[in-house]
Amino acid sequence: MTDSPGDGRHSYPVAGQPYPPPGQGFGYPPPAKPPGPRTGLIVAGAIGLVVILGVGIAIGLSLSGGSSAPEAKPAPAAPSPAPSTTASPAAPPGKYSMSGISDACALLDPKPLAKWSATPIPPVHREGRPSEGYGGDLSCSLRYTSTSATDGVATNEAGIAVRAEFASADRPPAYEQWNTKPSPGWTSGTTPGLGTRNYWRAGSTTEPGPGASYIVGVEDSNVTVEIQVAVHRAPGETPLKMDELSSIARSQARAVLDRLRKP
């Protein structure tokens, strides 16, 4: 479900690659961009988890599932003269469960974003329940806006998003799909002591105003969790500190694992 960057055929985003501007649907050629200083740079995150900096910031998660693969379910068995005694494969067991999570947004704490923007935009969330060997998935994006103090017109935005996918019987861990190579200009690495394995990616821009995005992903036992924090400021505002975004993202990743851990 990915496409080649820069070919004008944006079917689905690629990790760390450019995204279409707000209002443009995936799968359609991009319209001509009007001139102006606020066209901006598009900074992207992971598949289905997008950050658009410049015209504005959009943090959203693909509601087709927690990974780039569709939420496949086993096909029904062919008719047989004798009833089958073969049960559907069960999702692998582990330390984590989405049981009791009715709203994925409850996994996030947006309070650290208030220093940048505090007026909420309606959240987007999904809870894909386990079924027939599929482990289940959760996703939520929270966005906040504010008016820039530099000109009283431009809109600043800050957001945080989470997605989690539990191990399934018939597919590799989501970590294998989400941990992709970043584009040139992005930095990446790992965080000691976080889960069984993890990654982080970070990207920033200064045009037309300060903007930054930090992503951290972690696999532990039977779940993969990814957090993205992104902020966009108007031209002339104080540059962003990536350390602040990384601290929030890592703290939230640990908190999400704690909330999903079985008693």
N, C-alpha and C positions, 0 to 999 in steps of 0.2 A: 504493500500500500504506500510505497514511496515513489517519488519521481526524481528525475535528474535535475539538480539545481541549475537555475539560470536558463532553462530551455523554454520558458514561457508556458509550460504545460503543467501548471500546479495542480496535480490531482490530490496529493496529500503531502504534508510537510515532511522534511527530512531533518533529523536532529542537527541542530547547529547551522541550518541552512536558511536562506531567505524565505519569507512568507509573503503571500499577497496582502495588500493593504486592506483595512477594514471595509466591509461591505462587498468585497469581491468573493464570490463562491469558488471553492476549490473545483478544479476541472474545467475552468473557462479561461480563455486568454485574458491577460490583464489589460484593462482599459488604459488609454493614454493618461499619464499623470499631469495634472495642471501645474503650471509653474508656481513657485512660491517658496518661502523659507521654511514652511512647516511640513514639506513633504516627508523629510526625515529618513532615518535609517531603520530598516526592519531588523530586529534582533530576535532570533528564534531559539527555542529550547528543544524539547524532545518531541517525538512523534505524538501528535494530538495534544500536546501541551505547549501553547504558543504564547509568545510575548512579542507585541508589535510596538516598537518605539518610534516616535516621530510625530505622526498625525495624532497618535494617542497610544495607549498601551492596552492590549487585549490579552487577558490571561484566560484561557479556556481549555477544556479537556474534551477530547473526542468522546461523544456519548455512545459510540459503537462498542465500547469495551475498554478495559484497562490497558490493552496492548494494541499493536498495529494489526494483529490477526483478528478476524471476526470471531465472535463468540460461538464457535462451532459446537454442534451437538451431534452425538452419534446418530447415523441414519437408522430407521427402524429395520429390524431383521426381516429377511424375506420369509414369506409364508412357508410353513413346514408342516408335514403331516403329523409330526409329533411335537408337543410343546417343548420349547428350549428351556434348559435349566441353567444356561449361562447368564450370570448377572452382569450388568454394565460395570465396567471398571470404576473403582472408587477413587476419588481424589486422594493424593498422598496425604498422610497425617502429618501433623507438625505442631509447633508451639503457638500458632496464631490462628485466629478465627474472626470472621465478620459477624458472628452471632451477636445479636443485641445492638448492632449499628443500624439505625433506621435512617440516618442522615449523615452522609460522609463529611459534611461540613463541620460536624461536631468534633471531628478529629483535629481541626485546625484552631490555632489561637491567633487571631488577627491583630491583637493589641500592639505588637511591635511595629506595625505599619502606620500607626497613628501619628508618628513623628513626621511622616511625609504627607499623608492624605487620610481623611477620616470619614468622608461622606460615602456611604455604601452604595454599590450598584447591586441589584438583585443577584444572588448567587446562582451558580449552575452546579448541579450535582447528579450523581448516578450511583445506584446500588444494584449491581448485577449479582443475583443470588446464585449460590452453588446449585448445580443440576447435572445429573448423569455423568459424573466424572470431572465436570468443570468446577474449579475451586472457588470461583466467584471473583468479583472485582468491585472497587469503590473509586469514586473520583469526585472532586469538588474544586471549584475555583471561586475565590473571593477577590473582589476589586473595590478600590476606594479612590475617590477623586477629591480634588481641591482646586481652588483658583490661585494661580500664581501671584505672589506678592510683588513680582517684578513689574508686571504690567496690568494686573487686575483683570486680564482677559484669558490668557492661556490656561489650559487645564492640565494640572499635574495628576498623575495616577500612580498608584502602588497596588500591588496584588500578590497573592500567594495561592498556590494550587498544590493539590496532592492527588496522586493516583496510586492505587495498590492493587496488585493482582495475586491471588493465591494459587498455589501449585495445582495443576490439573493432571489427569491421567494420560491425556493424549497430546500433550504439547510441552516443549521445553519451558523452563522458567522465563517469565517476562524479562528478567534481568538480561537475558541473552539478546533481546530485541532492543531494549531501552539503552543499553550501554554502547552507544555508537560513537564513532570518531567525530570530534568536533571540526568545524570549518576553520580555515586559516583566520587568525585574529582572536579565536577563543582559546582559553587555557583550560587544562584539565588535570586531574590527578586523583588521588585516593586519600581517605581519612583514616588514620590508625584507630583501631578499636571499635569501629562502627559495623555491626553485623558480621556475617561470614565473609562478605566481600562488598565493595562499594565503589562508587565513582563520584566525581564532581566535575562540572563544566561551568565556565564563567565567561560572559561576554559583556562589553560595554561600548558606549558611544558618547561623543561630545557634541554631535551635530544632529539636529539643530539645537539641542539642549542636552544636559547630562542624562544618561540612561544606562541602566545596568541590569543584568539578569544572572542569577546564580541557581544552579540545579545540583541537587545531591540525590543519588539513588543508592539503595541498599537492599541486599538480599540477606535474609536470615531465616533459617529453617524453611517453612513452606510459604513465605510471602516475599514479594518484591515491592518496595515502597519508593516513590519518587516525589520529591518536593521541589517546587520552583518558587523563588522570590524575585520579583522584578519591580523596578521603580523608574519612572520617567519624570524629569523636571523640565521646566520651561527654560529657554535661553537666558543666560545671565544668572541663573541660580547656582548655588554652591555645588561643586562636583560631588558625586556619590562615592562613598567608601565601600569597596567590595568586601572588606572584612566585616562590615555591619550586615550585609546581605548573607554572607556565608555563615555567620554566627546564628542568624535567625533560621536559615534553612537546616543546618545541622541539628539545632535544638529541636525544631519541629519534627524532623525525621525520627529522632530518638523518642519524642513524645508520642508520635503515631504508633511506633512499634510497641510502646508501653500500653497504649489503649487497645491495641489489637491482640495483645498477649492473653492467652487463656488463663483463667484463674488457677 
